[in-house]
Amino acid sequence: MSLADNQNQVIPSVSIFEKLERIVPEPIKDFFNPILRLFIPKYRAELMYWKVKYRLENRRFINIHYRELMLAMAGQADDDFLMDKIVADFGCGPRGSLAWVTSAHQKIGIDVLADRYIDEFSEDILTHDMVYLKSTEKIIPLPSESVDVLFTINAMDHVNHFEEMCAELLRIMKPGAVFYGCFNIGEPKAPCEPQKLSETMIKQQFLDKLTLDFYRMTLPGDAGEPYKPFLEKNFSDQDVRKGMLWVRARKPLFTG
């Protein structure tokens, strides 16, 4: 999606954002984030984040970690469960989140900035062996009931219209399709994350339409290893106000 802002605007580096995120108390962030969003448009901030990561990783995104994470989310030892399936990752970013999959019939990364990723990181993108599909904030341009397996990893707090995008994810899933998701819970709204997600809103808008196989919470991991608690199966039975929700679910074969 084209950026609706001044291309010459100067934005602080991602490292500054990360430092502020660690030291600024949440009530202050909650107060200032709406003001900050007026000066740093969402798409520009997201693209700047990936540009900085690209430079830090020597102009080739590191994506090997997706294999371990997604297999753990699926509870599988290898990618045989994706054999001949149409697999999609919503909010994929430009790293090549599905590059590790070799058994699928088709691999689709869905992202509102997919066209910008292709322009900015084309040399690396073309090595990922997957389709990058541009979404809007309200529509995923895929046929209804076309996806067998759907992943999303900490992407739903990035959408502008949560209810509409939940409906779109449900629409593109085939009856019997499997969903594997990770949701940031309780994170304050920020320039790139306009949603502060709760378990209640996720259940009401999305999960209540599916059949749950797995539902667990983890406390936040360290900044450099956010998924470590899940990979180590350090689940929390407490009332977690801020953390990660991990879900496996299936779309019913019949509705009504």
C-alpha positions in Angstrom: 0.0 0.0 0.0 1.3 3.4 -0.9 2.4 5.6 2.0 0.0 8.5 2.6 2.7 10.7 4.2 5.6 12.8 3.4 8.4 10.6 2.1 11.0 13.0 3.3 9.9 12.8 6.9 12.7 11.9 9.3 11.9 9.0 11.7 13.9 7.9 14.7 15.6 4.5 14.3 14.0 1.4 15.4 16.6 1.0 18.2 15.3 4.2 19.8 11.8 2.9 19.7 13.0 -0.4 21.3 14.8 1.4 24.1 11.8 3.6 24.9 9.6 0.6 24.9 11.7 -1.0 27.7 12.0 2.1 29.9 8.8 4.0 29.6 6.0 3.0 32.0 2.8 1.7 30.3 0.4 4.4 31.6 2.7 7.0 29.9 2.9 4.9 26.7 -0.9 4.6 26.7 -1.2 8.4 27.0 1.3 9.4 24.4 0.8 6.6 21.7 -2.2 8.3 20.1 -0.2 11.5 19.8 2.8 9.6 18.5 0.7 8.0 15.8 -0.2 11.5 14.4 3.5 12.0 13.6 4.6 8.5 12.5 2.1 6.9 10.2 1.7 3.2 10.7 2.9 1.9 7.3 6.0 4.1 7.3 7.0 3.0 10.8 6.5 -0.7 9.9 8.5 -0.4 6.7 11.3 1.5 8.5 11.4 -1.3 11.1 12.1 -3.9 8.4 14.6 -1.7 6.5 16.7 -1.4 9.7 16.4 -5.2 10.3 17.5 -5.8 6.7 20.6 -3.7 7.1 21.5 -5.3 10.5 21.1 -8.8 9.0 23.5 -8.0 6.1 20.7 -7.6 3.4 19.4 -11.2 3.8 16.6 -11.8 6.3 17.2 -14.5 8.8 14.2 -16.9 8.7 15.4 -20.2 10.0 13.7 -19.7 13.4 10.2 -20.0 11.7 10.6 -23.7 11.3 11.0 -24.4 15.0 8.3 -22.0 16.0 5.7 -23.0 13.5 6.3 -26.7 14.0 5.9 -26.1 17.8 2.7 -24.2 17.2 1.4 -27.1 15.1 2.7 -29.8 17.5 4.5 -31.5 14.7 7.9 -32.9 14.1 8.2 -32.0 10.4 6.2 -30.4 7.6 4.5 -33.6 6.5 1.2 -32.3 7.9 1.3 -29.6 5.2 1.7 -32.1 2.3 -0.2 -30.8 -0.8 -1.9 -28.2 1.3 -2.5 -24.5 0.5 -0.8 -22.8 3.5 -1.0 -19.1 4.3 0.6 -16.8 6.9 -1.4 -13.6 7.7 0.8 -10.6 8.6 3.9 -12.5 7.3 6.3 -9.6 7.0 9.2 -9.8 4.5 11.4 -12.5 6.2 10.1 -15.6 4.4 8.1 -17.1 7.2 7.1 -20.1 5.0 10.4 -20.6 3.2 11.2 -23.6 5.4 8.1 -25.5 4.1 8.8 -28.0 1.3 5.8 -30.2 1.3 2.9 -27.7 0.6 1.2 -27.3 -2.7 1.2 -23.5 -2.3 2.7 -21.1 0.3 1.1 -17.6 0.6 2.3 -14.8 2.7 -0.4 -12.2 3.3 0.5 -8.6 4.2 -0.8 -5.1 3.7 2.8 -4.1 2.7 3.6 -7.0 0.4 4.1 -4.8 -2.6 6.5 -2.5 -0.7 8.4 -5.5 0.6 8.9 -6.7 -3.0 10.1 -3.3 -4.1 12.5 -2.8 -1.1 13.8 -6.4 -0.6 13.4 -8.0 -4.0 16.8 -9.7 -4.1 15.9 -11.6 -0.9 12.2 -12.0 -1.4 12.7 -14.0 -4.6 14.6 -16.7 -2.7 11.7 -17.5 -0.4 9.8 -19.8 -2.7 6.5 -18.4 -1.6 3.8 -16.0 -3.0 3.5 -12.6 -1.3 -0.1 -11.3 -1.5 -1.0 -7.7 -0.8 -4.0 -7.4 1.5 -5.9 -4.2 2.4 -7.0 -3.4 5.9 -10.5 -4.9 5.2 -10.1 -7.4 2.4 -7.8 -10.4 1.7 -7.9 -11.0 -2.1 -8.3 -14.8 -1.9 -11.4 -16.8 -2.9 -13.6 -17.9 0.0 -12.7 -21.3 1.5 -9.4 -21.6 -0.3 -6.8 -22.1 2.5 -6.2 -25.4 4.2 -3.8 -24.2 6.9 -3.6 -20.7 8.3 -0.9 -19.3 10.5 -0.7 -15.8 12.1 2.0 -14.8 14.5 1.6 -11.5 16.5 0.0 -9.8 13.5 -3.6 -9.2 14.6 -2.7 -6.3 16.9 -1.3 -4.6 13.7 -4.6 -4.4 11.9 -6.7 -1.2 11.8 -10.0 -3.1 11.7 -9.9 -6.1 13.9 -13.5 -7.4 13.4 -13.3 -7.1 9.6 -10.0 -9.0 9.4 -11.2 -11.7 11.7 -14.1 -12.2 9.4 -11.8 -12.3 6.4 -9.6 -15.0 8.0 -12.6 -17.1 8.7 -13.9 -16.5 5.1 -10.7 -17.7 3.4 -10.4 -20.9 5.5 -11.8 -24.1 4.0 -14.3 -26.1 6.1 -12.0 -28.3 8.2 -9.1 -25.9 7.8 -6.6 -25.7 10.7 -5.6 -22.4 12.3 -2.4 -21.9 14.3 -2.2 -18.5 16.0 -0.1 -16.4 18.4 -1.7 -13.2 19.7 -0.1 -10.4 21.7 -2.3 -9.8 24.7 -2.4 -6.6 26.6 0.2 -4.8 24.7 -0.4 -1.0 24.7 -1.5 0.6 21.4 1.5 1.9 19.4 2.2 3.4 15.9 2.4 -0.1 14.3 0.0 -1.8 16.7 -3.4 0.0 16.7 -5.1 -2.8 18.6 -4.8 -3.6 22.3 -5.9 -7.2 22.2 -7.7 -9.1 25.0 -8.8 -12.7 25.3 -12.4 -11.6 25.3 -12.3 -9.8 22.0 -10.3 -12.6 20.3 -12.8 -15.2 21.4 -15.9 -13.1 20.5 -14.7 -12.0 17.0 -12.7 -15.1 16.0 -12.2 -18.2 18.2 -15.9 -18.7 19.1 -16.4 -19.5 15.4 -13.8 -22.3 15.5 -13.3 -25.6 17.4 -10.4 -25.2 19.8 -7.7 -27.9 20.1 -5.1 -26.0 22.1 -5.4 -22.7 24.1 -2.5 -21.6 26.4 -0.9 -18.4 27.6 2.7 -17.6 28.2 4.2 -14.6 30.0 6.2 -12.2 27.9 9.7 -13.5 26.9 12.8 -11.4 26.8 13.1 -8.8 24.0 15.6 -11.0 22.1 13.7 -14.2 22.6 9.9 -13.4 22.8 8.8 -17.0 22.0 11.2 -18.8 24.4 8.5 -19.4 27.1 6.3 -21.2 24.5 9.1 -23.2 23.0 10.1 -24.3 26.5 6.4 -25.0 27.4 6.5 -22.5 30.2 2.7 -22.0 30.2 1.0 -19.8 32.7 -2.2 -20.7 34.6 -2.5 -17.2 36.0 -4.8 -14.5 34.8 -2.3 -13.0 32.4 -2.9 -9.3 31.6 0.1 -9.1 29.3 1.6 -12.0 27.4 1.0 -14.3 24.4 -2.0 -16.4 23.6 -1.2 -19.6 21.6 -4.0 -21.3 19.8 -4.7 -24.3 17.5 -8.3 -24.5 16.2 -10.3 -25.9 13.3 -13.1 -24.4 11.2 -16.2 -26.6 11.5 -17.0 -28.8 8.5 -20.6 -27.6 8.7 -22.0 -24.3 10.0 -25.5 -23.3 11.1 
